[in-house]
Amino acid sequence: AARAALDGRRVSGTYGHYTVTRSYQSGDISTNGVGLFIQDAWTVGRNVTLNLGVRTDREEIPSYTPGNAGIKFGFGDKISPRAGFAWDVLGNGNWKVYGSWGIFYDTSKLEMPRGLFGSEHSVTYYYTLDTFNWPSINCAHPPVSGPDCPGTYIEQVDFRHAANASDNFLIDPNLKPIRTREFTLGLDHELGRTISVGVRYARKRFDRTIEDTGVLVPNVGEVYRITNPGEGIGENVLRDFAGCTTCPNQPKPRRNYDGVEFRLRKRLSDNWSLTTTYIFSRLYGNYSGLTSSDENNRNSPSVNRFFDGQYYSFDRNGKPVFGRLQTDRPHIFKVQGNYDLPWGTGVGVYWFIESGTPLQTQMSEKGIPFFAFGRGDLGRTPVLHRTDLLLQHDFRLWGTQRINLGLNIENLFDQDIVTRRATSPYRDSFNVSDQVFFSGTFDPVALATAAPTTYRPNAQFGLPDQYQGRRQMRLNLKWTF
């Protein structure tokens, strides 16, 4: 395949291109965090209890390169109040109304400073592949200029360009910590001595995150600022780095969750118990959180692809992309029951059924994914359901000693429901200018149709590529003495 170079060229040798990568880690760090909180409960009258509190933290995000600055948040930056209440409506414990509200600040993970503050180093060199005998390729390694390899040199890309270098400091001086807000309200009612019903509403809003936002710079590589996307120096990196005055501003991260849960519970009595729940919910936005469900649950907090080059946040028409997020399951129903047989054998069953997850066409621009037709244009994966079984038996020995033998079977019926499909129609990345990408007239399908050898079709597009986990059985043995 041809190399889509960062300067807009598409370069290929006789047989395409190949890469040589030099990667290593260095540095040693330590960090200290301090948290302070105060909380108290008050009883108002006989039936109402209030829980009020506030928390604050001091956080340091370290640099792996001595002499380069890290990130510090003081106590005044992370003040998080929270409040809750519980109301015994009739004073007899049969009806309870409860709720809570709070602001929560996350603690930044070391994945971001490790990759962009000097610990990880990774430079890839690109050359044309002009011989079919690829095992014969032999590269020397000069200490400064990179490897000396056969073929024509195309470019180098630094995938770990330091964002906190003293001569090119790329951290927003007004950076704010990651923050979310949460509100819940619920009602519980005792139908009898062992049976209760309840309903609970949860509302969660993601206010702000910390992510790497940047561009691909020819002859350098991935150059990322550490910002609150859509704010400060994270407002428009294509305008600031690449001079694209017509490129729209980066949308702020949005992750809105609203869910209502209905619950029926029977506590253990007469040898059996049962819990059933149904959740009706909506998860909407453009940002799934510190773990990227858009990237098959890639766990790279604060350095995922969400805000790279701004392309990820827009469709082919240059419009911001918002929609149902990848883990959105509007309907979830669960049943969990247990029964103790008279001779000491216990049986437990867990069963759930839930909506499939959204699927969307994914293409890439300069190697960065984007959803050309918005979120959810390919529908959803099939409805997912599973049955688990637990069997256990107590064998009584002398005195107080006993042995418990258990068998836990997950996915009892060995179902293989599709949980993901290949959503990329092309094997190659587009490499149009920023102005064209955001012009509103960019038509990737027409471009790929006109050049099928440049943008090769993906034969796996639309086919299943991930399934529900297979049946698993675990045997447990416990000796109590």
Helices and strands as residue ranges (DSSP letters): E 3-4, E 10-11, E 17-25, E 34-44, E 48-61, E 71-73, G 75-77, E 80-88, E 95-105, H 111-116, E 120-128, G 134-136, E 153-158, E 164-165, E 168-169, E 179-190, E 195-208, E 211-217, E 221-227, G 232-234, H 237-242, E 255-269, E 272-285, G 293-295, G 311-313, E 323-324, E 331-340, E 345-354, E 362-365, E 368-371, E 384-396, E 402-410, E 418-421, H 434-437, H 444-450, E 464-467, E 472-480
